[in-house]
Amino acid sequence: MTYTTPSLKAEVEASREAFRAEMPGSDAHVWPNNLYVVAKVLGGLQRLKGQALQWLYNQRFVKYCDVDALEIYADEYGLTRKPATQATGDVSFSGAPGVSIPVGTVLIATNNLTLATTEIGTIAANGVVSVPVQAEQFGVASNLEAGTALALTLAGATAKVGDDGLGGAADIESDASLRARVLFRKRNPPHGGSLPDIEMWTLEVPGVTRAFASNKIGGSNVYFLMDDARPNGIPNAADLAIVQDHLSDPVRKPVGTTITVHEIDHDPINVVIEGLDPASQDVQDAVNAELADTFATRCGPSVPGSLFTLPQSWLWQAVSNATGENRHKITAPGTDLTFRVGFLPTLGQVTFT
């Protein structure tokens, strides 16, 4: 049975009706009247009790409970909040052959992020060497794209992030993410390496927010997104390697099968809006925000056996949701769009005509 807290008005009205029933001839609805005031006070107190009951009711459900209860529910399923992590990857050093790169060599990115080498390296005869590094700070800011220039104090060498980029860094898991994982676990009990099992294992990796698994001969395919850590949520090569290592652990992977992590590419979708009314900058900004939210929260990648289709109606609805919008017409895209395997629709350029 559900419970909904009555409104303050309803509680006061019930109190006044109770006075009328228990004290014939009185009327707590009439002012001035001391019963009018008493009924209002009693209604307010009853409202407070109702709110307390509503809070207790909410604690029964993962979907509505407070954070303290949420972490208890998570613990019962063996789930813990994913910690903040540091980025790792390779840095390419260039310089004179024979120059040594000691362990602990510090490099600095333009955002003041500092990295430190974790192994010794020596620049080879071709003038380059790749050395593994780890960020000294925690959080998504330590994820760096391939080719990012790095400053260092070591004489005779220059450095940049390697071709795979730095990845694996994430902020501490949000309440919403933990709640979603607990709900997913409740709805999908472990089942011997089923597709939901593989998606749950993928979601264990810090930074991963959404996972999509599909069957293949002899195993499974996995695609995943990192909505809070990467532009458009698309992982880089370093992120893919970390998740692949996690899923290849014999503790998780069913015997005799392979789990293959695949990269995701994005397909920018340009949107043309005609006759927006009013066409003020505030309304246009609101439209852009609603479209961006739709692409970020409702769109996913196409995976084998389940191609993603972007309904045109989603775009119409997003524009209609914009604060201040009265009328519009979307002329592009002019139909629903279906995407190739491994592609994620993202918001391209929005044009108002």
C-alpha positions, 0 to 999 in steps of 0.5 A: 500500500502506498502512502502519500502525505496529505497537504497542510490544507487537507490536514487543517480541513480534517481538523475543522471537520473533527471539531464540527463532528465532536462538538455539535453547534460549533464551527471551526471554519468561521473567523473570528473563532478560537476553534478556527485557530486551534484547528489550524494549529492541530492541522499543522502538527498533524502535517509534521507527523505525516511528513515523518511517516512519509520519510519512514515510508521512503526509507523502505525503497532504494529508489527514494531512500536517503543516502545513509539507507542507500549505502546500507542497501548497497552493502547488502548486495556487496556494492560500495561507492566507487572511489575517486581514482587517478589517471594512468597511461603512457607519456612519450618522451623525445630527446637525445638518445641515451637520456634516462627518464628516472622513476618519479620524474614529474610532468606538468599539464597546462591545467596544473595537473602533475604526473609522475613516471612509474618506471625507468625509461631511456630514450632510444636511438630513434629519439623517443621512449614511452614511459608509464605515468600516473597522475598525482591528483584524483578525479576526472581532471587528470584524464588527458587526451593523446598528444597533450603537451607536458612540461618537465624539468628534466634537461634534454627531453620533451614530453607529450601524452601517448597515443592512447591518452591518459584514462581511468580517472574518475570523481567519487561516485555520485548518489545517483550513480550508486542508486542506479547500480543498486536498482540494476542489481535488484532487478538483475540477480546474478545469472552465470555471466548473463548480459546484465552480469557483464554490464554490472561488472563493467559498471564497477569500474570508476567513471563508467556510468552506462554499459551495453552488452550483447552476445557474440559467438563464444562470448560477449561484446561490451560498449560503455560510456563515461558521462561524467568523465569524457566529452559526450561520455566516449571513453578513450583507448586508456579507458578501454584498456582498463575496462578490458582488464577488469572484465578479463579477470578470471574471477568474473569472466565465465570459463571458455568465453571472451568479453571484448570491449569495443570503442564508440564513435560519435555521430553529430546530429545537426538540428535546424529549427524554423520559426522559433517563437519567441526567438530571443537569446534566452529561449534559444539558450533554453532550447540548446540546453534541452536538446543537449540534455536529451542527447546526454540522457536518452541516447545510447550507442548502437550495439550488435542486435540492437541498433539505436534509433533516435526518434524525431519526436524526442527533438520536438519534445525537447524544444517544446520543454524549453522555458518560454517556447511557444511555437517551433518547427524542426526541419532537420533531421526530417525523420527518425535516425538509426545508427550503425553499430558502435556509433552514438548520436551526439548533438551537433550544430543547432541552427535557428532560421 
